Amino acid sequence: MFSNHPKRVMHISGAALLTKSGYSQQFLMEVTALRKSGYDVNVLALCHLKLFRDIDSIRAHRREYNERGLKIYILPTLFSGRMLLEILYYPVIWLFMSYFIFIKRIRIFHCHHAGLGFTLLVFRFFRLVKLFIDVHGVVTEERIYRRELKEKSFSHRYANLKEKLTFRYSDMTFCVSEKMISYYMEKHHLPKNRFALTRSTFDPDIFREFSWDMKKDAKRKLDLQSKHVVLYMGHKKLWQRTDDVIHLYVVLKKQISDLFIVILTDDIEGIEKAFKRSGVPEHDFLVRHVPHEEVPLYSYAADIAIVIRDDSIVNRVASPVKVSESLASGAALLGTDTVGDLPSLIEKYGIGFVIKEGLESNLVSFLEVLFADEKRSRRMAEQCRSIAEKEFSVWNTVKVFGKYYGA
């Protein structure tokens, strides 16, 4: 029945798909790459009714997908974290998805949320579709972190049960880091062959070209030719530690006088106040909020990028998109040991420095050696770009998807 459409796939997500976020950018990038690889890609967004108040935003997202040759469907839902409402809504979703199975003849469901995937297990049990789960973060733990869910409550236990059953009975679960795979293996007592690694990737259209001359040109455009540039990219979220970033910059600036810091964020006012509190003069920093396609102007100017997160499970299994974008820009990484696979990647490939308490003098020495001559800086930049393409390419992700789609 389905053999005529081996490359027809439905990617399914929640309302986050219809927002401007790192997740929505990552999602769009992956499905676009799949389409370019020959797949007939359909997209389904399950959107809470209240979000339909901003109908112009929904239409704008629909246009963006249509312009890329992607079919997008939007289904209003009543999901609100309440189990009863969720269960009562299951028949509506089953009816809707049956249309895609029996009329559109889609045989691959790729769900970007374990909870949504749970509702679709019934189709997998009857062998009507292959079901894949794509996990970008530890969603249940993140809800606890945000205090939206009480730990060990009935709702928490129910969420964990759905997650466990979904991972166990789907065809494959894709995770963004090795740390995430290890965490879910231990949490749900599952074997490693239930998971596959697909790291968060950089956009090959935005970060397409790279060369040392492009990095030098970016510095010229920002009038930073005489500076060694530090980059931090992060919006105002609970797990961001911008005060610590600024403190680290102040410490390093005392030892390396020609350091300059660029911060890309949506919290311009808050960051500028933090610089003022720390006594950093205006001529030593640049704070901007720019569209995603303009990020390379600033990231290519960077010699190093800082990735600092707090020590929580949300971050210990994470794969921030900004890591891949920094490497794609040829920036060495200064990262804490609390960010997913970042410490192991830094140590494996020699693409930066793992920040640990009490090792500030070692960090200064690392930077002084890196900045000692242009040839060394150039080698580091080219190595970072090479590792970005090796570990964080969207085409690697598509290759992994294809491997399991066709298995």
C-alpha positions in Angstrom: 0.0 0.0 0.0 2.8 2.4 0.9 5.7 1.1 -1.2 5.0 3.7 -3.9 6.0 6.5 -1.6 9.2 5.4 0.3 10.4 9.0 0.6 7.1 10.7 1.7 7.5 11.8 5.3 5.5 13.9 7.8 7.4 16.0 10.4 5.2 16.8 13.4 5.8 19.4 16.1 4.0 21.5 18.6 3.3 25.3 18.6 7.0 26.1 19.0 7.3 25.5 15.3 5.3 28.7 14.7 7.6 31.0 16.8 10.9 32.7 16.1 13.3 30.6 18.0 16.4 28.5 17.7 14.2 25.4 17.7 12.0 26.6 14.8 15.1 27.6 12.8 16.6 24.1 13.4 13.4 22.4 12.4 13.0 24.4 9.2 16.6 23.8 8.3 16.3 20.0 8.7 13.1 19.7 6.7 14.4 21.9 3.9 17.6 19.8 3.7 15.4 16.6 3.5 13.4 18.1 0.7 16.7 19.0 -1.2 17.7 15.4 -0.7 14.7 14.1 -2.6 12.1 13.6 0.2 8.5 14.6 -0.2 8.3 16.5 3.1 5.0 17.4 4.8 4.9 19.4 8.1 2.2 19.3 10.8 2.1 21.9 13.6 -0.3 21.2 16.5 -1.1 24.7 17.7 -3.1 25.6 20.8 -6.3 27.5 20.0 -5.1 30.6 21.9 -2.2 31.1 19.4 -4.7 31.6 16.6 -5.2 35.1 18.0 -2.0 36.0 16.1 -3.2 34.8 12.7 -0.8 37.1 10.8 2.2 35.3 12.4 0.7 31.9 11.5 0.2 33.0 7.9 3.8 34.4 7.7 5.2 31.0 8.9 3.0 29.2 6.4 4.3 31.4 3.6 7.9 30.7 4.6 7.4 27.0 4.4 5.5 27.2 1.1 8.2 29.3 -0.4 10.6 26.4 0.3 8.3 24.0 -1.4 7.1 22.4 1.9 3.5 21.6 2.6 2.5 22.7 6.1 -0.7 21.8 7.9 -1.8 23.5 11.2 -4.1 21.6 13.5 -5.8 23.5 16.5 -5.5 21.5 19.7 -6.6 21.8 23.3 -3.4 20.4 24.8 -2.6 22.4 27.9 -0.8 20.0 30.2 -4.1 18.7 31.6 -4.3 15.0 31.2 -8.1 14.7 30.8 -8.3 17.3 28.0 -5.4 15.6 26.3 -6.9 12.1 26.4 -10.3 13.4 25.2 -8.5 15.0 22.2 -6.8 11.8 21.1 -9.6 10.7 18.8 -9.5 14.0 16.9 -5.7 13.5 16.3 -6.2 9.9 15.3 -8.9 10.9 12.8 -6.8 13.7 11.4 -3.7 11.5 11.1 -5.7 8.8 9.4 -6.3 11.2 6.5 -2.5 11.5 5.9 -2.1 7.7 6.2 -4.9 6.5 4.0 -5.5 9.5 1.6 -2.1 11.1 1.4 -0.4 7.7 1.8 2.4 8.9 4.2 4.2 6.0 5.7 6.8 7.9 7.9 5.9 10.0 10.9 8.8 12.0 12.4 7.6 13.5 15.6 9.6 16.3 17.4 8.1 15.7 20.8 7.8 12.5 22.9 4.4 13.4 24.2 3.0 13.9 20.7 4.7 10.8 19.6 2.8 8.9 22.3 -0.5 9.7 20.7 0.7 8.2 17.4 2.0 4.9 18.8 -1.3 3.2 17.9 -0.5 3.6 14.2 2.9 2.1 14.7 1.4 -0.9 16.6 -0.8 -1.7 13.6 2.2 -1.3 11.3 0.6 1.5 9.3 3.6 3.8 9.7 7.2 4.0 10.9 7.4 6.3 13.9 10.5 8.3 14.7 11.0 10.6 17.7 13.3 13.6 17.6 14.3 15.0 21.0 15.9 18.4 21.1 15.9 18.7 24.9 14.7 17.0 28.1 11.2 18.5 27.9 9.8 17.0 31.2 12.9 18.1 33.2 12.8 21.5 31.5 9.2 22.0 32.7 10.3 21.3 36.2 13.2 23.6 35.8 10.8 26.4 34.7 8.5 25.4 37.7 5.7 24.6 35.3 5.6 21.0 36.6 6.0 19.7 40.2 8.5 16.9 40.6 7.0 13.5 41.5 3.5 14.8 41.0 1.0 12.6 39.2 1.4 14.8 36.1 5.2 14.3 36.3 4.8 10.5 36.5 2.4 10.5 33.6 4.8 12.5 31.5 7.6 10.1 32.3 5.4 7.1 31.5 4.5 8.5 28.0 8.1 9.3 27.4 9.3 5.8 28.3 6.7 4.0 26.2 7.3 6.3 23.2 11.1 5.7 23.3 10.6 2.0 23.8 8.0 1.3 21.0 8.9 3.9 18.3 11.3 2.8 15.5 14.1 5.1 16.7 14.7 8.2 18.9 17.1 10.8 17.6 19.0 12.8 20.3 21.2 15.9 20.0 24.0 14.7 22.2 25.7 11.6 23.5 25.0 12.9 27.0 21.3 12.9 26.2 21.4 9.4 25.0 23.2 8.2 28.1 20.7 10.1 30.3 17.6 8.5 28.7 19.2 5.1 28.7 19.7 5.3 32.4 16.4 7.0 33.1 14.2 4.5 31.2 16.5 1.4 31.3 16.7 1.3 27.5 19.5 -0.1 25.3 21.7 2.2 23.3 20.3 0.8 20.0 17.0 2.6 20.7 18.8 6.0 20.1 20.7 7.7 17.3 22.8 10.9 17.4 21.8 13.9 15.4 23.5 17.1 16.7 22.1 20.6 16.4 23.4 22.0 13.2 24.4 25.3 11.6 22.4 26.6 8.6 24.3 25.8 5.4 22.6 28.7 3.6 23.5 31.4 6.2 27.0 30.0 7.0 27.7 28.7 3.5 31.1 30.2 2.7 34.1 30.4 5.0 37.7 31.6 4.7 40.2 33.4 6.9 39.8 36.5 4.6 36.1 36.5 5.3 36.9 36.7 9.1 39.3 39.5 8.5 36.7 41.3 6.3 34.1 41.0 9.1 36.4 42.7 11.5 37.1 45.5 9.1 33.4 46.1 8.6 33.0 46.4 12.4 36.2 48.4 12.7 37.7 45.8 15.0 40.9 45.0 13.0 43.1 45.7 16.0 41.0 43.7 18.5 40.8 40.1 19.6 37.1 39.5 19.6 35.1 37.5 22.1 31.6 36.5 21.1 28.6 35.5 23.2 25.2 34.6 21.7 22.2 34.0 23.9 18.7 35.4 24.5 17.2 36.1 27.9 16.4 32.6 29.3 16.7 31.0 32.7 19.8 28.9 31.9 21.8 31.8 30.4 24.5 33.2 32.6 25.3 36.5 31.0 26.6 38.0 34.3 29.2 35.2 34.5 30.1 35.9 30.8 30.7 39.6 31.5 32.7 38.7 34.7 34.9 36.4 32.7 35.4 39.0 30.1 36.5 41.5 32.8 39.0 39.1 34.3 40.5 38.3 30.8 40.6 41.9 29.8 42.9 42.7 32.7 45.4 40.3 31.3 44.8 40.8 27.5 44.2 44.5 26.9 43.1 44.3 23.3 40.1 42.1 24.0 36.7 43.2 22.7 33.3 41.5 23.4 30.3 41.2 21.1 27.0 40.0 22.5 24.0 39.0 20.3 20.9 39.0 22.4 17.3 40.1 22.7 18.0 41.6 26.1 20.0 44.7 25.0 19.0 46.9 27.8 19.7 44.3 30.5 23.2 43.5 29.1 24.2 47.1 28.8 23.2 47.7 32.4 25.3 44.6 33.4 28.3 46.1 31.6 27.8 49.4 33.4 27.6 47.6 36.8 30.9 45.9 36.0 32.6 49.1 35.0 33.2 48.1 31.3 33.4 51.2 29.1 31.2 51.5 26.0 34.2 51.3 23.6 35.0 47.8 24.8 31.7 46.1 23.9 29.0 45.8 21.3 25.5 44.6 22.0 23.1 43.8 19.1 19.8 42.0 18.4 19.9 41.0 14.7 18.0 38.7 12.3 19.4 35.2 12.0 20.7 35.8 8.5 22.9 38.7 9.8 24.6 36.7 12.5 27.7 35.9 10.4 28.8 39.5 10.2 29.4 39.4 13.9 30.3 35.7 14.4 32.9 35.7 11.6 34.6 38.6 13.4 35.0 36.5 16.5 38.2 34.8 17.5 36.6 33.0 20.4 33.1 32.3 21.5 31.9 31.8 25.1 29.4 29.1 26.0 28.5 29.2 29.7 25.4 27.5 31.2 24.4 26.6 34.7 24.8 23.1 36.1 21.4 21.5 35.5 20.2 18.5 33.6 18.7 20.8 31.0 22.2 22.0 30.1 24.2 18.8 30.8 22.5 17.1 27.8 22.0 20.1 25.6 23.4 20.8 22.1 23.1 24.6 21.7 22.8 25.8 18.1 25.2 28.6 19.0 28.0 26.1 19.4 27.7 24.8 15.9 27.3 28.4 14.5 30.4 29.6 16.4 32.5 26.7 15.1 31.1 27.3 11.6 32.3 30.9 11.9 35.8 29.8 12.8 35.6 30.8 16.5 37.4 28.7 19.2 35.2 27.8 22.1 35.5 28.7 25.8 32.8 26.5 27.5 31.9 25.2 30.9 31.8 21.5 31.5 28.1 21.7 32.0 27.1 21.9 28.3 26.3 18.5 26.7 29.1 17.0 24.7 31.0 20.4 24.4 33.8 19.5 26.9 34.6 16.2 25.2 34.5 17.8 21.7 36.9 20.6 22.8 39.3 18.1 24.3 39.0 15.6 21.4 39.6 18.1 18.6 41.6 20.9 20.4 39.1 23.6 19.4 39.0 25.6 22.6 39.3 25.5 26.4 37.0 23.9 29.0 36.4 26.5 31.7 36.9 25.1 35.2 37.1 26.9 38.6 40.7 27.7 39.6 42.1 27.4 36.1 41.9 31.1 35.1 45.6 31.4 34.6 45.6 28.4 32.3 42.9 30.0 30.2 44.9 33.3 29.9 47.9 31.3 28.8 45.8 29.4 26.2 44.5 32.7 24.8 48.0 34.3 24.8 49.4 31.4 22.8 46.4 31.5 20.4 46.7 35.2 19.8 50.6 35.1 19.5 50.6 35.1 15.7 48.2 35.2 12.8 49.2 31.8 11.5 48.2 30.0 14.7 44.9 31.9 14.9 44.2 31.0 11.3 44.9 27.3 11.9 42.6 27.3 14.9 39.8 29.1 12.8 40.1 26.6 10.0 40.1 23.6 12.4 36.9 24.9 14.0 35.2 25.2 10.7 36.4 21.7 9.7 34.9 20.2 12.9 31.7 22.1 12.4 31.3 20.4 9.0 32.3 17.1 10.5 30.1 17.0 13.6 27.4 19.6 13.0 26.4 19.4 9.3 22.7 19.2 8.5 23.7 16.8 5.7 25.0 14.4 8.4 21.6 14.7 10.1 19.7 14.0 6.9 22.0 11.0 6.2 21.1 9.5 9.7 17.4 10.2 9.1 17.6 8.4 5.7 19.4 5.4 7.2 16.6 4.7 9.6 13.7 5.8 7.3 14.8 3.1 4.9 15.7 0.4 7.4 
